[in-house]
Amino acid sequence: MAIAVRRNRSRREGSNRPLSERKPLVFDELVLRSDRIDEGSVSLWVASSPAGKMTQPVTVAASPAVLRSLDVPFRAPIERAVEVGRNLAEVLLPEPVYLLVRESVRRLDDSHGLRIRLDLDSSLIDLPFEFVVRPEVKRVRDLSAFLFLDPKISLVRGAGDRTARLAASGEPQRLLFLGTFWPGKRDGWKVREEFDKLRGATKPVAGFLSMEFRDVAEVRAVHEELDRGASIVHYSGHSSIDQLGNYLARVGDEPDYAPGWHAEDFAAAVSDAGARMVVLSACNSSAYGMVEPLLRRGIPAVIGMFGDVESHSATIYCERLYAALAVGLSIDEAATYARLHVARAGTLPCDWGMPMVYLATRQAVIFPRPDTRGVRDHQVHQREARATTVQDFRNSLAAIDDDALAGIVISELAQKQVLILGRFKANRKAVLDALRTALKRFPAGYRPTVFDFAVPEGRRLGESVLTMAGLSRFVIADLTDPASIPAELEKIVPQCRSLAVQPILLEGKKPYALFENLADLPNMLEIVYYRDQKNLLARLERDVVTPAEARATRLRSKKPAPG
């Protein structure tokens, strides 16, 4: 059940933004699938992505006991979400999967995002993967550690196999809001208040969205309204998932509440009404038993809430969601916008992760609009408001340092980080530090990181440098006195095919013996020879950064090789 709290409203809705932030953000898709092997394990594989696919699945532990522990209770502190998020990452993002996620993110440009579609078996599908913590972040200092608080990464569930096109319309979409009251018409779940706030917040898009309210207990009136048709059906109040079945409205077997509406019957009714979207803002409404009948009946998009959620959080999520969807933004743009807005509002530490999005179609724009100047103006306004929320969220994060990948979301990291490899002895370290200092001054806003290989820590260190490389725009590798560099480049260059690697080498030195095995790979540039540190810095932009940027851009634009 949703618990009401007072809302504080003090957000600015937009600002002047670059042209790139006024255009649609197109989300490329990574499809992650699973099959249960036995009671204790599942097979997991990436079926497709911008960076390719997995040819062999990986097995992960997923026993009932493990899955039951992956819960984020109501009013849980952020520490609990982090603990669960790390365990969720072990299930969802084993290294072969995360490698393709990182590669896909690195291919993004200003106009693209990444949609991760979870086409999982029923034992995994409704776990709270929204709380997945990025595996490379060891010290969580802020919300940037959560993968799906990245504004350029969308998370949806469902197969997405439907090919039917959703037609465009210039008419207002009709939203039917169904609410459950307590006995005596008491509004214990504040459903009427939620409706009034939603209607008030979406007034700027009233020409695109109309709303009407009905009490679920008034069965005949509800069905009459559904007979009139509804593009969106929103339910608020209570959902019940127990031994008696999956119901809306019923609270146990207490007779004073509204009569229970079985999930199957509800799905049939809203499908007959022609709904394109169903939003369930009641607590526990994302359970697969509630959602699956709707998807089976052909509803393109369904959103439910995991566990208990504050009514305030659910309301402000839906305010941003509906305003963006109504004018023709994609569900990816709208849902990431709404999630970040809840995170910034900070009602409860974990409420931003409670909404779960199911998308049964590959068409992400649920309510396409005609391409008119008026529509475009509204879309620009919504995208500018989204950009403001994104910037506010980023400004709230702690600044990243050189020892922890915190304070910056993964998509920004992949656009800004430059990994510097080299020997960490005193005379060589001076060159690496000089490179880092110089790169920080570039207008591109690079975040250069020097990785220390002085005391190798075996496999763990090797995995760490591979992860760091996978989150970088390009790599500068000083081959002078290489030490561990050969082994690390053997990991990075073949596995990170969209990552440009610029080798540099002190004049008079020769590349290590096995470098020729990597020299012909398309992401390895020609060696830049330098006389000394001063000479290297003088040529840094022309001979190192510019070629690395050009190669990075070309590599990211390429389609993945099959297989």
C-alpha positions, -999 to 999 in steps of 0.1 A, spaced: 0 0 0 12 35 -7 19 56 23 12 93 20 37 120 28 37 158 22 53 169 -10 78 197 -13 78 213 -47 107 235 -57 122 222 -89 129 244 -120 115 228 -151 140 237 -178 167 259 -190 186 268 -221 202 237 -234 225 227 -263 208 215 -295 218 179 -288 198 179 -256 166 190 -275 167 160 -299 154 125 -292 177 102 -273 176 70 -292 182 39 -271 200 10 -287 191 -24 -272 210 -51 -253 189 -82 -248 198 -104 -218 182 -138 -215 182 -167 -190 171 -203 -186 169 -222 -154 193 -251 -153 183 -266 -120 171 -254 -85 204 -238 -78 216 -222 -110 206 -205 -143 223 -199 -176 226 -163 -187 236 -148 -220 235 -116 -241 215 -125 -271 222 -92 -289 238 -58 -282 255 -29 -300 288 -47 -292 278 -82 -303 265 -112 -285 277 -141 -264 281 -174 -282 281 -194 -249 260 -188 -218 275 -184 -184 262 -202 -153 253 -182 -122 241 -193 -88 204 -185 -83 190 -208 -56 157 -200 -40 176 -190 -8 198 -166 -27 169 -150 -46 148 -146 -14 177 -125 1 176 -100 -28 150 -77 -12 150 -40 -5 125 -35 23 103 -4 28 123 25 43 155 5 38 187 26 42 210 31 12 234 6 28 209 -22 24 203 -13 -12 241 -14 -18 244 -48 -2 215 -61 -23 228 -43 -54 262 -61 -52 245 -95 -49 222 -86 -78 252 -77 -99 267 -112 -93 235 -127 -107 229 -103 -136 264 -90 -146 290 -118 -145 321 -107 -163 312 -119 -199 279 -100 -197 293 -69 -181 320 -68 -208 294 -64 -235 275 -39 -214 306 -18 -211 314 -21 -247 279 -11 -256 280 19 -234 314 30 -249 298 30 -283 272 56 -273 274 92 -285 254 123 -275 223 111 -293 222 75 -281 215 56 -249 214 19 -241 182 0 -233 190 -32 -213 161 -56 -219 157 -84 -194 141 -114 -211 145 -136 -181 128 -167 -168 100 -163 -142 123 -171 -112 144 -139 -120 122 -116 -139 108 -95 -110 139 -93 -88 148 -56 -81 176 -53 -107 170 -16 -106 194 -16 -76 223 -33 -94 256 -18 -83 284 -14 -109 309 -42 -102 339 -20 -105 328 4 -77 343 -9 -45 336 22 -23 300 34 -27 299 71 -19 269 82 -38 241 71 -61 264 70 -92 273 34 -81 239 22 -92 240 13 -129 204 22 -136 206 57 -122 226 65 -153 203 87 -175 216 71 -206 208 35 -195 172 23 -195 160 -10 -180 129 -28 -193 116 -63 -189 98 -86 -213 106 -102 -247 98 -72 -269 88 -95 -298 57 -76 -309 61 -60 -344 28 -42 -347 33 -4 -351 16 20 -326 -2 46 -347 3 83 -342 -25 105 -330 -30 142 -325 -59 136 -301 -55 138 -263 -47 104 -248 -74 94 -222 -61 83 -188 -85 65 -165 -74 67 -129 -88 39 -106 -84 43 -69 -93 21 -38 -107 38 -7 -107 25 29 -140 16 46 -164 45 49 -148 62 18 -118 72 38 -89 80 16 -63 62 36 -40 56 6 -44 92 -6 -56 80 -40 -77 111 -47 -48 133 -36 -25 114 -60 -49 120 -88 -53 157 -81 -15 161 -80 -10 142 -112 -37 163 -130 -22 195 -117 13 186 -126 4 176 -162 -16 208 -169 11 220 -193 3 190 -215 -34 190 -210 -39 192 -248 -22 158 -250 -36 140 -219 -70 140 -202 -76 124 -168 -107 110 -151 -111 94 -117 -132 64 -107 -136 46 -74 -128 9 -80 -157 -1 -57 -182 14 -82 -179 -16 -104 -205 -6 -130 -192 29 -134 -157 16 -139 -167 -8 -166 -187 20 -183 -156 41 -183 -135 13 -197 -161 7 -224 -155 43 -236 -118 34 -241 -87 45 -223 -51 48 -236 -37 46 -201 -52 29 -171 -36 39 -138 -45 20 -106 -36 32 -71 -45 17 -37 -37 -18 -28 -27 -51 -45 -28 -85 -29 -6 -114 -39 -13 -144 -17 -26 -180 -16 -60 -167 -28 -46 -153 -60 -35 -120 -75 -59 -92 -69 -63 -55 -71 -83 -37 -43 -89 -67 -20 -72 -64 14 -70 -100 26 -106 -112 30 -119 -81 48 -154 -75 35 -154 -37 41 -129 -30 14 -137 -28 -23 -144 -62 -39 -113 -78 -52 -105 -75 -89 -86 -106 -101 -55 -98 -122 -68 -119 -151 -101 -101 -151 -85 -67 -148 -62 -75 -177 -91 -85 -199 -110 -53 -191 -81 -29 -198 -72 -48 -229 -107 -45 -242 -105 -8 -235 -76 -5 -259 -50 5 -233 -15 10 -245 -1 14 -210 -11 3 -175 6 19 -145 1 2 -111 13 26 -84 1 3 -56 27 -14 -34 38 -49 -46 21 -44 -80 52 -53 -100 49 -89 -90 50 -111 -122 16 -126 -113 1 -91 -115 19 -81 -147 20 -112 -168 -18 -113 -175 -15 -78 -189 14 -86 -211 -3 -118 -223 -34 -97 -233 -12 -75 -255 -7 -44 -234 25 -28 -248 38 -12 -216 32 -20 -179 48 -3 -149 44 -17 -114 60 -10 -80 83 -34 -62 75 -38 -25 61 -8 -5 65 27 -18 57 62 -5 27 76 -23 47 109 -27 74 90 -46 50 72 -68 32 104 -76 63 125 -86 75 95 -107 42 94 -126 41 132 -130 73 132 -150 65 99 -167 31 110 -181 42 145 -191 70 131 -212 51 102 -227 20 123 -236 39 146 -260 56 116 -277 89 110 -259 100 74 -256 94 53 -226 132 51 -221 135 89 -220 105 93 -198 112 65 -173 149 75 -168 138 111 -163 111 100 -138 136 78 -119 162 105 -115 136 130 -104 126 106 -75 163 101 -67 168 139 -65 136 144 -45 150 121 -18 117 112 0 132 78 9 167 66 0 155 37 -21 121 47 -36 138 56 -69 144 19 -75 108 7 -69 92 13 -103 96 -16 -127 90 -11 -165 78 -40 -187 79 -33 -224 64 -59 -248 72 -40 -280 104 -28 -297 86 5 -304 96 27 -275 73 56 -283 40 44 -269 21 75 -279 36 88 -312 26 123 -322 23 141 -355 54 161 -365 41 196 -360 57 227 -346 35 227 -316 43 191 -308 81 197 -313 79 227 -289 64 205 -262 89 178 -268 118 203 -266 104 216 -233 102 181 -218 137 172 -230 151 204 -216 134 196 -183 149 162 -184 183 176 -191 180 199 -161 171 170 -138 201 150 -152 225 180 -146 211 185 -111 216 148 -104 252 149 -116 259 180 -96 248 163 -65 273 135 -69 306 135 -51 336 144 -73 355 114 -86 391 108 -74 419 87 -89 413 57 -67 376 51 -69 351 50 -97 325 69 -78 308 103 -84 302 98 -121 278 76 -140 291 49 -163 280 65 -196 298 98 -187 329 78 -176 330 60 -209 330 94 -227 356 111 -204 380 87 -188 414 82 -204 433 53 -189 471 58 -188 492 26 -186 530 25 -178 557 15 -154 553 30 -120 590 34 -112 600 70 -102 614 81 -135 586 66 -155 559 77 -131 569 114 -137 559 110 -173 526 94 -165 517 121 -140 526 148 -165 503 132 -190 475 131 -164 480 167 -155 481 179 -191 450 158 -201 429 174 -173 434 208 -190 418 197 -223 384 213 -232 369 178 -237 369 175 -199 389 143 -198 392 123 -165 427 108 -169 435 78 -146 469 63 -140 468 26 -130 497 13 -109 512 -20 -119 542 -18 -96 531 -46 -73 509 -70 -94 482 -87 -74 475 -115 -98 442 -122 -114 423 -96 -94 445 -68 -107 442 -80 -142 404 -80 -140 405 -45 -125 426 -30 -153 403 -47 -179 373 -31 -162 390 3 -161 398 0 -198 362 -10 -205 351 22 -190 375 45 -209 372 66 -240 408 56 -251 440 43 -236 475 57 -237 501 30 -231 537 39 -224 557 9 -237 589 22 -222 602 -3 -196 569 -22 -200 569 -47 -170 532 -58 -168 520 -38 -198 523 -67 -223 500 -90 -202 475 -62 -197 474 -52 -234 469 -88 -243 437 -86 -222 425 -52 -233 432 -49 -270 414 -81 -282 385 -79 -258 377 -42 -260 374 -38 -298 358 -4 -297 386 10 -274 413 29 -291 448 23 -277 475 48 -284 510 34 -276 539 58 -269 576 49 -266 608 68 -257 631 73 -287 659 47 -287 637 20 -272 621 -9 -290 586 -23 -285 585 -55 -264 589 -87 -284 552 -97 -287 538 -63 -294 536 -71 -331 508 -96 -323 486 -66 -314 500 -40 -338 477 -49 -367 444 -50 -347 421 -22 -357 419 -5 -323 457 -3 -319 472 29 -333 508 34 -345 535 40 -319 542 77 -312 579 81 -303 590 110 -280 624 124 -271 616 133 -235 587 145 -213 588 180 -227 587 168 -262 558 144 -254 537 172 -239 544 195 -268 530 169 -292 503 155 -270 473 171 -287 484 167 -323 501 133 -323 484 115 -294 450 128 -285 437 138 -320 445 104 -336 431 85 -305 399 106 -307 395 99 -344 400 62 -340 377 61 -310 349 78 -330 354 54 -360 355 23 -338 323 33 -319 304 38 -351 310 3 -365 285 -24 -362 295 -54 -342 308 -84 -360 284 -114 -360 289 -141 -334 
